[in-house]
Amino acid sequence: MAIDHAKQQRMQEAAEELLRERYGQNRNYLDPLKLMQEVRAQALGHYAGGGEETPEVPAEDVLAALTQMEEARANLDALERDLIRAARSRSASWQKIADALGMANRQAAEAKATRLERAAESHRSDRDVRAQRRDRARRRTVEAWCRKYEARIETVGGGLVDVAGAWPELAEDAAASVYLDQLSKATGGVQRVECLEMLHWRIAPSGRQGLEPSGPRADEAALARDAVRDLLDELSAVRLAADDARLSTKR
């Protein structure tokens, strides 16, 4: 039976959106290997302590993780190709590369390097078109939503900056300090939302213990954190709705 490439692409995009929402903190870039490891860990109860129940992970999450296998293999191939390139650029012989790879002879190593080069070009060509199309559509949706709610985004962002001192850990996090500075200086909704996503991931990471605010402004900080969460949840729903609408037009 011939592969239905259009159906396969719709399934892939829907799976990536599910993984992004549940396991990727809605980041634009997803590391397929890390995603699969995260789903496996939760599905098999690797995070559960003594006496704790294994978290409920539905079959759709596991199946979505399996859709990342091809991408993960391609990434590992690209890593192997780059390391071979790096070794050759440092005058390593093909025989030494073969030995490092556990291969019988230099000819086998050279043949593998050629295959990896060709596979990377083929995968990049196929994958980039789909990824770019999806990312452009998602970016347009986010930009439109941010324009509509720009005043609210500014208020929520300003509120978080104002009480950031209630989380002492943020002051010790160099990246968080950069995002807070960018958030305070941002002039557009899209940039503010990107900063809020990164800061919220640090304050309340999915699947892990979040930071608790302290000090005299702890209550205000908790409210600011919840306001950020509500804002990002709404944006996530908008992204999902846009993807569903786009996929339905292709069926």
C-alpha positions, 0 to 999 in steps of 0.5 A, a space after each residue: 500500500 502506498 504511503 499517504 504523504 499528506 496524511 503522514 504530514 498532518 499526523 506529524 504536525 499534530 503530534 509535534 503540537 501535542 508534544 510541544 504543549 505537554 512536554 516542550 513548554 511551547 518552545 518553537 524548537 523541539 529536540 526529538 531525542 529529549 522529547 522521546 526520553 521525557 515521554 519514556 521517563 514519565 510513561 515508565 515512572 522513572 520520576 516516581 519515588 518510592 510508593 508513588 504511582 506512575 504518572 498517567 501518560 496516554 497512548 496518544 503521547 507515546 505514539 506522538 513521541 514515536 513520530 519523532 524517531 525519524 527526526 532523532 535518527 536524522 539528528 544523530 546521523 548529522 552529529 556523526 557526520 559532523 564529528 567525522 568532518 571534525 576528525 578529518 579536519 584535524 588530520 585523523 586518518 580514515 582507519 582511525 575513524 573506522 576504529 572509533 566507529 567499530 568498523 572493519 576498515 577505512 573503506 567502510 568508514 569512507 562509505 558511511 561518511 558518504 551515505 551520511 552526507 547524502 542522507 543529511 541533504 535529502 532529509 534537510 530538503 524534505 524537512 525544511 519545507 514542512 517546518 518552514 511552512 508550519 512555522 510561518 503559519 504559527 508566527 502569523 497567528 501569534 503576531 495577530 494575537 499579540 497585536 490584539 492583546 498588546 495592552 494586556 501583554 504589556 500589563 502582565 509583563 510589567 507586573 512580573 518584572 515589578 515583583 521578580 525580586 520575590 524569586 531570589 533564584 532568578 537573580 542567580 540565573 543569568 538567562 533569567 536576568 537577560 529575559 527580565 531586562 529584555 521584557 522591561 525594554 520590549 516594545 512589541 507583544 511578540 517579544 514580550 511573549 517570548 520573554 514571558 515564555 522563557 521566564 515562566 518556564 524557569 518559575 513554573 517548569 512543567 513536570 517539576 517543582 516550581 519556584 515559590 515566591 518569598 518576602 513581603 511581595 510573595 502574594 503579589 508575585 504569585 498573582 503575577 505568575 498566575 497571570 502569566 500562566 493564564 496568558 500563555 495558556 490562552 496563546 497555546 490554545 490559539 496556536 492549537 486552534 490555528 493548527 487544527 484549522 489549517 490541518 482540516 483544510 488539507 483533509 
